[in-house]
Amino acid sequence: MSTPIDALRGVPNANQASPTVVTGGQPSAAHFRALKDAGVEVVLDIRDPMEPRGFDEPALMDELGFEYKVITVSDAHLTDETLASITDVMRQSEGRPTLVHCASGNRVGGALIPWLILNQGMTEDEATMAAMRMGLRGAHLLEWGLEYARRNR
């Protein structure tokens, strides 16, 4: 049986964020099937539901039996409430094989900074480096995540 990170081969910015969490850009339907076979249970999709995916992702998640969560991260949603919701999902899925994805990994990196600092015990520098490995490229997303973590320590 392959591992979750193996199942993401070919996905932009595929990354092993923790022993049970993988991250990346948009997986294909075939990637999701491979993730299911690799034991992933939870999928956190932080794309806007209106962003094109090439297939009906919610229907596929239902078919495959994933616990599927959607929390939109876009410039209009860079709020404390959005980060609190994402951090709550990450806490609730702790220890369960989980995928967090957006289109490229950029938003995933910024959105997981608070979880990395507040729940995984990383320093700001460690969390920043981890977020960059996830695909973080936007300085505004970096600041969004760091500022939230600073206010919620």
C-alpha positions as CSV (number, residue, x, y, z in Angstrom):
1,M,0.0,0.0,0.0
2,S,1.3,3.5,-0.8
3,T,1.5,6.3,1.7
4,P,-0.5,9.5,1.4
5,I,2.5,11.5,0.2
6,D,3.1,8.8,-2.5
7,A,-0.5,9.2,-3.5
8,L,0.1,12.9,-4.2
9,R,2.9,12.3,-6.7
10,G,2.5,14.9,-9.4
11,V,0.4,17.3,-7.4
12,P,1.9,20.8,-7.2
13,N,3.7,21.4,-3.9
14,A,2.9,18.0,-2.4
15,N,4.3,18.0,1.1
16,Q,4.3,15.9,4.3
17,A,3.4,18.6,6.9
18,S,3.3,16.2,9.9
19,P,3.2,12.4,10.3
20,T,-0.5,12.4,9.6
21,V,-1.0,15.6,7.4
22,V,-0.2,16.0,3.8
23,T,-0.7,19.2,1.8
24,G,-0.7,20.3,-1.8
25,G,-2.3,22.0,-4.7
26,Q,-5.4,20.6,-6.5
27,P,-5.3,16.8,-6.7
28,S,-7.0,15.0,-9.6
29,A,-9.8,12.5,-9.2
30,A,-7.2,9.7,-9.6
31,H,-5.1,11.3,-6.8
32,F,-8.1,11.3,-4.5
33,R,-8.7,7.6,-5.2
34,A,-5.1,6.9,-4.4
35,L,-5.3,8.9,-1.2
36,K,-8.3,6.8,-0.1
37,D,-6.3,3.7,-0.8
38,A,-3.4,5.1,1.2
39,G,-5.7,5.6,4.3
40,V,-6.5,9.3,4.2
41,E,-9.8,10.0,6.1
42,V,-10.2,13.8,6.1
43,V,-9.9,16.3,3.3
44,L,-9.9,20.0,4.0
45,D,-10.5,21.9,0.8
46,I,-9.7,25.7,1.2
47,R,-10.6,26.6,-2.3
48,D,-13.7,28.7,-3.1
49,P,-16.4,26.2,-4.3
50,M,-16.7,28.2,-7.5
51,E,-13.0,27.6,-8.5
52,P,-12.8,25.2,-11.4
53,R,-11.5,21.7,-10.6
54,G,-12.3,19.7,-13.7
55,F,-14.6,17.3,-11.8
56,D,-17.2,17.4,-9.1
57,E,-15.0,17.3,-6.0
58,P,-17.8,17.2,-3.4
59,A,-19.5,14.3,-5.2
60,L,-16.3,12.4,-5.4
61,M,-15.5,13.0,-1.7
62,D,-19.0,11.6,-0.9
63,E,-18.5,8.6,-3.2
64,L,-15.1,7.8,-1.6
65,G,-16.3,8.3,2.0
66,F,-14.0,11.1,3.0
67,E,-14.8,13.4,5.8
68,Y,-14.9,16.5,3.6
69,K,-14.6,20.1,4.9
70,V,-14.6,23.2,2.8
71,I,-13.4,26.5,4.3
72,T,-12.9,29.2,1.7
73,V,-9.6,31.1,1.7
74,S,-9.5,34.0,-0.6
75,D,-8.5,37.6,-0.2
76,A,-12.1,38.3,0.9
77,H,-11.8,35.6,3.6
78,L,-8.5,36.5,5.3
79,T,-10.1,36.8,8.7
80,D,-9.6,35.5,12.2
81,E,-12.8,33.5,11.8
82,T,-11.4,31.7,8.8
83,L,-8.2,30.8,10.6
84,A,-10.1,29.7,13.7
85,S,-12.2,27.4,11.6
86,I,-9.2,25.9,9.9
87,T,-7.4,25.4,13.1
88,D,-10.5,23.8,14.7
89,V,-10.7,21.3,11.8
90,M,-7.0,20.5,12.2
91,R,-7.4,19.9,15.9
92,Q,-10.5,17.7,15.4
93,S,-8.6,15.6,12.9
94,E,-5.5,15.3,15.0
95,G,-4.0,11.8,14.5
96,R,-6.2,11.0,11.5
97,P,-4.7,10.9,8.0
98,T,-5.6,14.3,6.5
99,L,-5.1,16.2,3.3
100,V,-5.3,20.0,3.1
101,H,-5.3,21.5,-0.3
102,C,-5.9,24.6,-2.4
103,A,-5.1,25.2,-6.1
104,S,-1.3,25.5,-5.7
105,G,-0.4,25.2,-2.0
106,N,0.1,28.9,-1.5
107,R,-3.0,29.4,0.6
108,V,-2.5,26.2,2.5
109,G,0.9,27.4,3.7
110,G,-0.5,30.6,5.1
111,A,-3.6,29.0,6.5
112,L,-1.7,26.3,8.5
113,I,0.8,28.6,10.1
114,P,-1.4,29.0,13.3
115,W,-1.8,25.3,13.6
116,L,1.9,24.7,13.1
117,I,2.7,27.3,15.9
118,L,-0.2,26.8,18.3
119,N,-0.6,23.0,18.0
120,Q,2.6,21.6,16.6
121,G,4.9,23.7,18.8
122,M,6.9,25.3,16.0
123,T,8.6,28.6,16.3
124,E,7.6,31.4,13.8
125,D,10.7,30.7,11.8
126,E,10.1,26.9,11.7
127,A,6.4,27.5,10.7
128,T,7.4,29.9,8.0
129,M,9.8,27.4,6.5
130,A,7.2,24.6,6.7
131,A,4.7,26.9,5.1
132,M,7.1,27.7,2.2
133,R,7.6,23.9,1.7
134,M,3.8,23.7,1.4
135,G,3.9,26.3,-1.4
136,L,3.4,29.6,0.4
137,R,4.5,32.5,-1.8
138,G,2.3,35.3,-0.7
139,A,3.7,37.7,1.9
140,H,0.1,38.8,2.8
141,L,-0.8,35.1,3.6
142,L,2.3,34.7,5.7
143,E,1.5,37.8,7.7
144,W,-2.2,36.7,8.1
145,G,-1.1,33.4,9.6
146,L,1.6,34.8,11.8
147,E,-0.5,37.7,13.2
148,Y,-3.3,35.3,14.1
149,A,-0.9,32.9,15.9
150,R,0.7,35.8,17.8
151,R,-2.7,37.0,19.0
152,N,-3.8,33.6,20.1
153,R,-0.9,32.2,22.0
